[in-house]
Amino acid sequence: MSTSQQNTKTVPVQIVNAFVKNGQGGNPAGVVLDADQYSDAQKLLIAQKVGLSETAFVSKSETCGIKLDFFTPTKRIAHCGHATVATFSYLAALERFGDGETSKETVDGPRKIILDHGMAYMEQLAPTYTPASKWVDQGVTLCDVLQSLAITSDDLDDRARPVLVNTGNNFIVIAVKDQATLANITPDQDAINAISEKLDLIGYYIFTTETGGAGDTGIDATTRMFAPRYGITEEAATGMAAGPLACVLHDLLDIKKDSFLIAQGEFMPEPSPSQIKVTLDLKDDRITGLLAGGQGKVMKNLKIVL
């Protein structure tokens, strides 16, 4: 046996679709168990070989139920909603967790997780908002953002102007007037990437409250998400962005309820309909935190060679 063969390591990766809708669609994530043995460089290489938008690495934690590290094909990311849902759905299927409350340790602190009959919910923080007038401090204008999507101010929903929202990660949340506008968006990935670097964004989350298509019963908004800074041209479901959107729906569009259903993935070049549920924690009508979650479906196994 050669030295190279002796040094070869095979890594099992489970592919799990998160935020499935009626057992279909969803957003696939890689899940790697027993990841304490891998360095960050190896985790990045594994994520690149898996080739999905995010791969989650499960390690032991002294303070939480598990430690989770998330890697895109290009870099580490602090949090990932769909990979969190995928991981805990998989661990629940393995009976490592039952229904109830647990937690995940991440690079920037712990987050609460709730498991309930096949649904996994993750904690996010209370929102902070940065209007477009403040983006100029980092060299970005609203016009720049609209041009990067090939839309104009006439395409926006007049009830809410684009805003940068943070519930743990930065997203620009943009309301457009109807589904036709959402479907016809043509993203300039290079321009979005440059703006995302300047504003330290995960990406853009564009939505409309116009719903009513087949299977849209109870849906509050339908969305698209672009995050080229993290190697994601478009994503089928984004739990960490659905949280900020629910905050916008409540605070800026004045939809005063504590639970929202968000649809995503329908308008991708290869549609993968997904559904995300967000529940807001409210005190005197002020958002103090939130939980975003959905169902995961275990799909297939991969073997990655390092």
Residue pairs with C-beta under 8 A, 6 or more apart in sequence:
8 305
8 306
9 305
9 306
10 303
10 304
10 305
10 306
11 32
11 38
11 46
11 303
11 304
11 305
11 306
12 32
12 33
12 301
12 302
12 303
13 30
13 31
13 32
13 46
13 50
13 55
13 301
13 302
13 303
13 304
14 30
14 31
14 32
14 33
14 90
14 298
14 300
14 301
14 302
15 28
15 29
15 30
15 31
15 50
15 52
15 298
15 299
15 300
15 301
15 302
16 28
16 29
16 31
16 86
16 87
16 89
16 90
16 296
16 297
16 298
16 299
17 25
17 26
17 27
17 28
17 29
17 86
17 296
17 297
17 299
18 26
18 27
18 28
18 29
18 81
18 82
18 83
18 84
18 85
18 86
18 89
18 237
18 239
18 274
18 294
18 295
18 296
19 26
19 27
19 82
19 85
19 236
19 237
19 239
19 264
19 274
19 275
19 276
19 294
19 295
19 296
20 26
20 274
20 275
20 294
20 295
20 296
20 297
21 215
21 263
21 273
21 274
21 275
22 215
23 295
23 297
24 273
25 236
25 265
25 271
25 272
25 273
25 274
26 82
26 236
26 237
26 265
26 272
26 274
26 294
26 295
26 296
26 297
27 53
27 82
27 235
27 236
27 237
27 238
27 264
27 265
27 272
27 274
28 52
28 86
28 236
28 299
29 52
29 53
29 54
29 55
29 56
29 80
29 82
29 83
29 86
29 87
30 46
30 47
30 50
30 52
30 54
30 55
30 56
30 83
30 302
31 55
31 56
31 58
31 83
31 86
31 87
31 90
32 38
32 43
32 46
32 55
32 56
32 57
32 58
33 58
34 58
34 59
35 43
35 57
35 58
35 59
35 69
36 59
36 60
38 46
38 57
40 69
40 76
42 306
43 55
43 57
43 69
43 71
43 76
44 71
44 75
44 76
45 306
46 55
46 57
46 71
46 304
46 306
47 54
47 55
47 71
47 72
47 73
48 73
49 304
49 305
50 302
50 304
51 73
52 73
53 72
53 73
53 82
53 227
53 230
53 231
53 232
53 235
54 70
54 71
54 72
54 77
54 80
54 82
54 83
55 70
55 71
55 83
56 68
56 69
56 70
56 80
56 83
56 84
56 86
56 87
57 68
57 69
57 70
57 71
58 66
58 67
58 68
58 87
58 91
59 66
59 67
59 68
59 69
60 66
60 67
61 67
61 104
61 105
63 103
63 105
63 110
64 102
64 103
64 104
64 105
64 110
65 97
65 102
65 103
65 104
65 113
66 87
66 91
66 102
66 104
66 105
67 104
67 105
67 106
68 83
68 84
68 87
68 104
68 105
68 106
69 76
69 106
69 107
70 76
70 77
70 78
70 79
70 80
70 83
70 106
71 77
72 230
72 231
72 232
73 231
74 229
74 230
74 231
75 230
75 231
76 107
77 169
77 202
77 230
78 106
78 107
78 108
78 168
78 169
79 106
79 108
79 111
79 168
79 169
79 240
80 239
80 240
81 122
81 237
81 238
81 239
81 240
81 241
81 242
81 243
81 276
81 292
82 235
82 236
82 237
82 238
82 239
84 104
84 113
84 120
84 122
84 239
85 120
85 122
85 239
85 293
85 294
85 295
85 296
86 296
88 97
88 102
88 113
88 115
88 120
88 296
89 118
89 120
89 295
89 296
89 297
89 298
90 296
90 298
91 97
92 98
92 115
92 118
92 120
93 298
97 115
98 115
99 115
99 116
99 117
100 114
100 115
101 112
101 113
101 114
101 115
102 112
102 113
102 115
103 110
103 111
103 112
103 113
104 110
104 111
104 113
104 122
108 168
111 122
111 123
111 124
111 168
112 122
112 123
112 291
113 120
113 121
113 122
113 123
114 120
114 121
114 291
114 293
115 121
118 295
118 296
119 277
119 293
119 294
119 295
120 293
120 294
120 295
120 296
121 277
121 279
121 291
121 292
121 293
122 239
122 291
122 292
122 293
123 289
123 290
123 291
124 167
124 168
124 240
124 243
124 289
124 290
124 291
124 292
125 166
125 167
125 168
125 289
126 167
126 286
126 287
126 288
126 289
126 290
127 165
127 166
127 167
127 243
127 244
127 247
127 251
127 287
128 165
128 166
129 163
129 164
129 165
129 251
130 163
130 164
130 165
130 166
131 161
131 163
131 164
132 141
132 142
132 145
132 161
132 162
132 163
132 164
134 164
135 141
135 142
135 145
135 164
135 199
138 198
138 199
139 198
140 195
140 198
140 199
142 161
142 162
144 191
144 195
145 162
145 172
145 174
145 195
145 204
146 152
146 153
146 155
146 162
147 188
147 191
148 187
148 188
148 191
148 192
148 195
148 204
149 174
149 185
149 186
149 187
149 188
149 192
149 204
149 206
150 185
150 186
150 187
150 188
151 176
151 181
151 185
155 176
155 177
155 181
156 162
156 174
156 175
156 176
156 177
157 175
157 176
157 177
157 208
157 209
158 177
159 175
159 252
159 253
160 175
160 248
160 252
160 253
162 172
162 173
162 174
162 175
163 172
163 173
163 248
163 252
164 170
164 171
164 172
164 173
164 199
164 201
165 171
165 172
165 173
165 244
165 245
165 247
165 248
166 244
167 240
167 243
167 244
167 247
167 290
168 240
168 243
169 202
169 240
170 199
170 200
170 201
170 202
171 201
171 202
171 203
171 204
171 205
171 240
171 241
171 244
172 199
172 201
172 203
172 204
172 205
173 205
173 206
173 207
173 241
173 244
173 245
173 248
174 204
174 205
174 206
174 207
175 206
175 207
175 208
175 209
175 248
175 253
176 182
176 185
176 206
176 207
176 208
177 208
177 210
178 208
178 210
179 208
179 210
179 211
179 213
179 222
179 267
181 208
182 206
182 207
182 208
182 222
182 223
182 224
182 267
183 267
185 206
185 224
187 204
187 226
187 233
187 234
189 226
189 228
189 233
190 228
192 203
192 204
192 226
192 228
192 229
193 228
193 229
195 201
196 202
196 203
196 227
196 228
196 229
197 229
201 227
201 229
202 227
202 229
202 230
202 240
202 241
203 225
203 226
203 227
203 228
203 229
203 230
203 232
203 235
203 241
204 225
204 226
204 227
205 223
205 224
205 225
205 238
205 241
205 242
205 244
205 245
206 223
206 224
206 225
206 226
207 221
207 222
207 223
207 224
207 245
207 262
208 221
208 222
209 220
209 221
209 249
209 253
210 222
211 219
211 220
211 221
211 222
211 263
213 266
215 273
216 222
216 263
218 261
219 261
219 262
219 263
219 275
220 249
220 255
220 260
220 261
220 262
221 245
221 249
221 260
221 262
221 263
222 262
222 263
222 264
222 266
222 267
223 238
223 241
223 242
223 245
223 262
223 263
223 264
224 234
224 264
224 267
224 268
225 232
225 234
225 235
225 238
225 241
225 264
226 232
226 233
226 234
226 235
227 235
227 238
234 268
234 269
235 264
235 265
236 264
236 265
236 268
236 272
236 274
237 264
237 265
237 272
237 274
237 275
237 276
237 294
238 264
238 276
239 276
239 292
239 293
239 294
240 292
242 260
242 262
242 264
242 276
242 278
242 292
243 278
243 290
243 292
245 260
245 262
245 278
246 260
246 262
246 278
246 280
246 290
246 292
247 280
247 287
247 290
249 255
249 260
250 256
250 257
250 258
250 260
250 280
250 287
251 287
256 285
258 279
258 280
258 281
258 282
259 277
259 278
259 279
259 280
260 277
260 278
260 280
261 275
261 276
261 277
262 275
262 276
262 277
262 278
263 273
263 274
263 275
263 276
264 273
264 274
264 275
264 276
265 271
265 272
265 273
265 274
266 273
274 294
275 294
276 292
276 293
276 294
277 292
277 293
277 294
278 290
278 291
278 292
279 290
279 291
279 292
280 287
280 289
280 290
281 287
281 288
281 289
281 290
281 291
282 288
